[in-house]
Amino acid sequence: MKQRTIIATSLMLLGTGFSFNAAANTNTDETDTELSAIVVTAEQQSKQALGYSKISRDDLEKHPVANDLSQIIRTMPGVNLTNGGNSGQRGNNRQIDLRGMGPDNTLILIDGRPVLSREATRLSWRGERDTRGDSNWVPAEMVESVEVIRGPAAARYGDGAAGGVVNIVTKKRFDAFHGSVTAFTEQPENSLEGASQRYNFNLMGPISDNLSFRIYGNFNKSDADDPELNAEHSKMDTADMVAAGREGVRNKDINALLAWNVNDNNHIDMEASWSRQENIFAGDQQNSKGSLNNEAFTSLLGGNTNIMTRQTFAVTHKGDYDKVSTKSYIQYDKTDNDRLDEGLFGGWEGSFDQYQNRELNRSTATLKNINVHTEASFPIEGKKIQQNITVGADYKYQKLHDVNSTRFKVEDLGGRAPSDYPESFNQATNPNSDKTVWGLFVENNIALNENTTILPGLRLNHDNVSGLNVSPSLNLWQKLNDQATLKFGVARAYKSPSLYQVNPNYIMYSTGYGCWNSTRCFLIGNKDLKAETSINYEVGLDFNTENTRSNITYFYNDYKNKIDAGINLVEGLSNTSTSNTGRVFQWENIDAKIQGVEGSFTWDINPSLKWRNNVTFMIESENKETGDYLTIIPKYTINTGLDWQINEKAMVGATGTFYGKQKPRKYAFNGDDTTGHQTNERDSYAVFGLVGKYDFSKNFSIQGGVRNLFDKQLYREGNFDQAGANTYNEPGRAYYMGVTAKF
């Protein structure tokens, strides 16, 4: 019955797009030129916001990534890579973190549709996930551009965009037959580091006057680092324990799209894709308990311990009806997370059940998503005031089936729970959980005059766990003169709790490794969690001249109800802590604050020479209750790059990134002040690179370069509790080359 209701609702919302609804046309040949405030939609207007930046196809060709798009996205202002917490666990699995709000508050989109596969991976006690994130489901050669939207402008995208949005726009050219074949390789100078190679193809073009197609395929592989890479630098408990390097990955992707121009007013895209990401195990387990003297552990090295498979089907409609433009889509995607079963017990959490001496087994967590979205934009013209209104609705249904993470019952631990623990602890576990999120929104782009624009908005969200959330927004732009524009924005952003955090069957236990002021404790799901919300403020100045573009922005995020592992005991239980009982905690809402400054400066020195710069400075990012840092993140990040187009065929460039000092958390997992290696900071450092590209013809080009030119290699010494902030690897010098043939 529920499935029929979902399908009927989806078709109803999709159908409204054909009649009067939609968003602005986001063709991939869209430029960043300043648009008139009286004709643009709210979506287009967000691309003129302070927190907007774009990576073009040209940027990707000149500065290719080895494997994951996050490698180049991290060079944008306001962007860092973190593992979602301050424990350093899964230290090398860092993901896109916008303005310090954490990877789970970065909404990843592909062609404007959400990607949620990482939510098929359980959250650890400290909130990290054993995932690479969702930025590598599209090969770099198939990306037309990457749009990054931060701050109040991101609030329009709804659930999960409190930090911001990364929209990966794929190539679509149907005017004639086009195709390409690419081969890419990167070889590190250090033989203990993993090499990368990638091969892909694409073909697109017309089938008939109103029907076109696109198909692409991709295979890429990045080898795992050698388990001995960090051996001389490890601060682990014993000499044979592994502070693992970067794990490897094998990617396989296939995608097919059929584009139908129904008539001059209606366009429909039908798309199907299949992707597989298989890790190559380098020895990383959550609490780094792997031992090089353990035969069962070493036998896993170089093999796979998890395979993520994603299947997607989507139908998108775009309409243009006189003064009304529309966009609607329905998307179904399924992610299978097949992995070795992990422990949920104390220091062995995240390991492969070695503490129980069990045979290694695999299980599959399956996440299914249905996303429906529809919106419309239309102008209201007055004598003095011009307006453009966008109205829309969205719907998300999410269902998770995870046997391994919900298998735990208290009786398995020999009665270590308090005497009045809930009976549900020992009832048959339920591996299924689901949630439904509805959203309605309206935005208005009001041009009061040629110098003043205001953009009020309102979003209503409702989910079946935390209920109704109201999220207003307001942006104000005041043009001071021909060069300078003052911009201000404030918005309330929203994120519903994850399916793991609200599931009472998701239970973990510890004998002290992480228990706040306790020696034994449980962490259980909390079905009464509130949605995470954030009131995001920003104020800044755009200043542009004929040859320069610059801006500076101050941002402040008042982070309400951030979901964290609890430090307050569950009410209604005795919660005594003796030699054979444990206290009970649950996921709970906390408050946090984040503020910083970001800026950029681009100078077209002459038609062939361009200098690009940006900076992010984090003033604070901390838990209001404890004062602890939210993540291990650089105090500042400065990116600079110089591109010289020597002639029509040749270009060379240089890049540099400067990272500020990184501080570890202030308190140990049990709440004590940090001591010893836990207080180690990661000092500031810089990484430089060289790049070159040569077009032999319009159909054949070659590119190459050097990363980390001066070989500033940093080593992972362990997790926070052994190594402070030295919890990830900065790879050393590497050489890369790519060849592309087009036809």
RAPEPE-V777865 format. One record per helix or strand. SS is the DSSP state (helix for helix, strand for strand). FROM is the first residue (numbers start at 1). TO is the last residue. If there is no record, write none. Layout:
ss=SS from=FROM to=TO
ss=SS from=FROM to=TO
//
This chain:
ss=helix from=2 to=19
ss=helix from=42 to=48
ss=strand from=52 to=56
ss=helix from=57 to=62
ss=helix from=70 to=73
ss=strand from=79 to=82
ss=strand from=95 to=98
ss=helix from=103 to=105
ss=strand from=106 to=110
ss=strand from=113 to=114
ss=helix from=117 to=120
ss=strand from=123 to=123
ss=strand from=129 to=129
ss=helix from=140 to=142
ss=strand from=143 to=150
ss=helix from=151 to=157
ss=strand from=164 to=170
ss=strand from=178 to=188
ss=strand from=196 to=206
ss=strand from=211 to=222
ss=helix from=231 to=233
ss=strand from=241 to=241
ss=strand from=248 to=261
ss=strand from=266 to=280
ss=strand from=291 to=291
ss=helix from=295 to=298
ss=strand from=306 to=321
ss=strand from=324 to=340
ss=strand from=345 to=345
ss=helix from=346 to=348
ss=helix from=354 to=356
ss=strand from=362 to=381
ss=strand from=386 to=401
ss=helix from=404 to=406
ss=helix from=410 to=413
ss=strand from=417 to=417
ss=helix from=423 to=426
ss=strand from=432 to=447
ss=strand from=452 to=463
ss=strand from=467 to=479
ss=strand from=484 to=495
ss=strand from=507 to=510
ss=strand from=521 to=524
ss=strand from=532 to=544
ss=strand from=548 to=565
ss=strand from=582 to=606
ss=strand from=609 to=623
ss=strand from=629 to=629
ss=strand from=636 to=645
ss=strand from=650 to=659
ss=strand from=662 to=662
ss=strand from=667 to=667
ss=strand from=673 to=673
ss=helix from=676 to=679
ss=strand from=682 to=682
ss=strand from=685 to=697
ss=strand from=700 to=707
ss=strand from=714 to=714
ss=helix from=720 to=723
ss=strand from=730 to=730
ss=strand from=734 to=742
//
